[in-house]
Amino acid sequence: MTKPAAHLTAAALVDPLPLARDLIRCPSVTPEDAGALDVLASALTELGFQCHKMEFDEAGTPSVHNLYARLGDSGPNFCFAGHTDVVPVGTGWTVDPFAANVIDDHLYGRGAADMKGAIASFTAAVARSIEDSGQPRGSISLLITGDEEGPAINGTKKVLDWLADRGEVLDACLVGEPTNPTRLGEMIKIGRRGSLNGRITVFGTQGHAAYPHLADNPITTMLRLLNALTAEPLDSGTETFQPSTLTLTSVDVGNDATNVIPADARAMFNIRFNDDHTGESLTTWLNEKLTDAANGADFDLDIQISGESFVTPPGPLSEMVSQAVTEVTGETPELSTSGGTSDARFIRTACPVCEFGLVGQTMHKADERASIADLENLTKIYRHILDHFFAT
Ligand SMILES: [Zn+2]
C-alpha cells in the first residue's frame, strides 16, 4: 500500500484534488479498505467532524469498514453519502491505476469517477463553507461505506441501522455516484429501477441423440420457458420510469458430445423493473408463467432480489440540487431513474435522497478518470447545495 504523502490541513482541503489523490492511492478494491477510510477520517477530523468508524461482518461475508462522520450536533442534518471501495482494475490501463497521476487536466485512477473524486468534492465543499461562513446552522454528515461495489450487506444498510439505534436523524441526503453520462450537469438521479436475478434449471433424462423418445430433452423445455418469459414486454413504462426489461444472461448445458441429450439445462436472466412491480409480484408472475410453459416438465427457479425500485418524487431536494447544478454549469439537468442500482435504495427509507456526481463515462473501465475542471465544478455545486439547504 502506498501511504498518503502528507497530512492535509483545513486550508489544503478546500481543493478536492489532494484528497482525491490520497484516496486513489489506497487500493481499496472491495472488500479491502487499504487505509482509504482513515485518510478520509483524518481529513474530516481536521475540519471538526466527529468520526465513527464501524466494521461489520456477517457469517460467510468478508468484514467491511464504514464511516459515519458528523459536523455539528443540531438539526437539520444534511448527509453526503458514498463509497470508498472500487471495482477491480481489470486490464488495458496505460497508467498505474493507483498512482493518481494528473495527465492533460485529468485525474487518472481506479475510483477517480466512481467515486473517490466526489468524496473529495464533498469534503472540499464543506471546507469552503467553514472557511467562508463558519459552522453550519445544523449539521453536515458523511456516510461512507466500503461495501457498495460488493454484496452491500455490511455497508450502508447496517450503518443506517446503527444511526437509527442511536436516534441519529438524516433530513436529506445526496449520494455522489457518477450520474452524468457525458457532461457534468446533464443528469440527477431521483430513483432507480429494481433488480432481480433468476436462475432456471430444467431437469430432463439423459439419452442417445438417435433415440430421443427414450430420453427427455431439457433443452426443448428450456426454450419453451425462455420464450414464455420474453414473448411480451413487462410493461410500457411509468410516469417516472422507463419500461422494465427482462434480459437473458446465460443459457448453458455444458454438453460437448454431439450424440448425447443432456440431463439438465440451465439459464440465467436479469430483470430491471420499475414501480409497476415489486420483487414479490415478479416472483409470483415468474412462477406462474414458467409453470404454465413447463407443462408438467421438472424445473427449478431460484430468485434473488438485489433491490426494489424506488423514487424520491421531484420536490424540494431535487429542486435544490437542480438549481445548484444550473447555477454552476448553466445546464438544466434531467431528473432520471435510469441505470443500475445504488446505495440510495437503502437511504430512501431514512430521508429524501437523490444522486449527483461526476461523469460516468470511464467508471469501471481501464484508464478511469475525472477532469480537474469537473472536480472543481462539482465542489462548487455541492457548496451551493449546502448554502441553499442551510439558508432556510
Ligand atoms: Zn459507485
Residues whose N, C-alpha, C, O or C-beta is under 5 A from the ligand:
A	BS01	ZN	D114 M115 E177
